[in-house]
Amino acid sequence: MTQEPIPTNESTPTPMCDSCAGVQQNWRRARGHPELMQGTHRTVTHKHGQVTITRYQCERCGTLWDYENNKVNRHAGWSVVI
């Protein structure tokens, strides 16, 4: 008889809440949702100039988000931090 290891919570990511699942990723000017709490800011230099990236965390499900405020790249915006 083979014994399968019991999966732990560390290997299973917490599922996103409905609000986080509804955030449009990788599109500039897409809206977040009210339960995203703003965290730290950092500035990153790209070939076209500097952009600001702000970290957010959802109060409901704990998902970490980055928002890249890059006016040159319309595919910047919300992305989930892994």
C-alpha positions as CSV (number, residue, x, y, z in Angstrom):
1,M,0.0,0.0,0.0
2,T,1.4,3.4,-1.0
3,Q,1.1,6.3,1.3
4,E,0.6,9.6,-0.4
5,P,2.0,12.7,1.4
6,I,-0.6,15.0,2.8
7,P,-0.3,18.4,1.0
8,T,0.4,21.4,3.3
9,N,-1.0,24.9,3.1
10,E,2.4,26.2,2.0
11,S,2.2,24.4,-1.4
12,T,-1.4,25.5,-2.1
13,P,-1.8,29.2,-2.8
14,T,-4.7,31.0,-1.3
15,P,-7.4,31.5,-3.9
16,M,-8.2,35.0,-4.9
17,C,-11.4,36.6,-3.7
18,D,-14.1,37.6,-6.3
19,S,-12.9,41.2,-6.2
20,C,-9.3,40.3,-7.0
21,A,-10.3,37.8,-9.7
22,G,-12.2,40.7,-11.4
23,V,-9.2,43.0,-11.6
24,Q,-8.1,43.4,-15.3
25,Q,-4.4,42.6,-15.3
26,N,-1.7,44.0,-17.6
27,W,-3.8,47.0,-18.8
28,R,-2.9,50.5,-17.8
29,R,-5.7,52.5,-16.1
30,A,-7.7,49.4,-15.1
31,R,-9.4,49.7,-11.8
32,G,-8.4,47.8,-8.7
33,H,-11.0,47.3,-5.9
34,P,-11.7,49.0,-2.5
35,E,-10.1,46.3,-0.4
36,L,-6.6,46.8,-1.9
37,M,-4.5,48.5,0.7
38,Q,-1.6,50.6,-0.6
39,G,1.9,49.6,0.5
40,T,5.4,50.6,-0.6
41,H,6.5,52.5,-3.8
42,R,9.6,52.0,-5.8
43,T,11.0,53.7,-8.9
44,V,12.3,51.6,-11.8
45,T,14.3,53.0,-14.7
46,H,13.3,51.9,-18.1
47,K,14.9,53.0,-21.4
48,H,12.1,55.6,-21.9
49,G,12.4,57.0,-18.3
50,Q,11.4,56.2,-14.8
51,V,8.2,54.5,-13.7
52,T,6.6,54.1,-10.3
53,I,5.5,50.7,-9.1
54,T,3.3,50.5,-6.1
55,R,2.6,47.4,-4.0
56,Y,-0.9,46.6,-2.8
57,Q,-2.4,43.8,-0.6
58,C,-6.0,42.7,-0.6
59,E,-7.4,42.8,2.9
60,R,-9.9,40.0,2.2
61,C,-7.7,37.3,0.6
62,G,-4.2,38.6,1.1
63,T,-3.2,38.6,-2.6
64,L,-0.2,40.8,-3.3
65,W,-0.5,43.2,-6.3
66,D,1.9,45.5,-8.1
67,Y,0.6,48.5,-10.1
68,E,3.1,49.9,-12.7
69,N,2.3,53.5,-13.6
70,N,3.9,53.5,-17.0
71,K,2.3,56.0,-19.4
72,V,4.3,54.7,-22.4
73,N,3.3,51.0,-22.0
74,R,-0.5,50.5,-22.2
75,H,0.1,46.8,-21.1
76,A,1.6,47.9,-17.8
77,G,-0.8,48.1,-14.8
78,W,-1.9,45.5,-12.3
79,S,0.0,42.3,-11.9
80,V,-0.1,39.6,-9.2
81,V,3.1,39.2,-7.2
82,I,4.2,35.6,-7.1
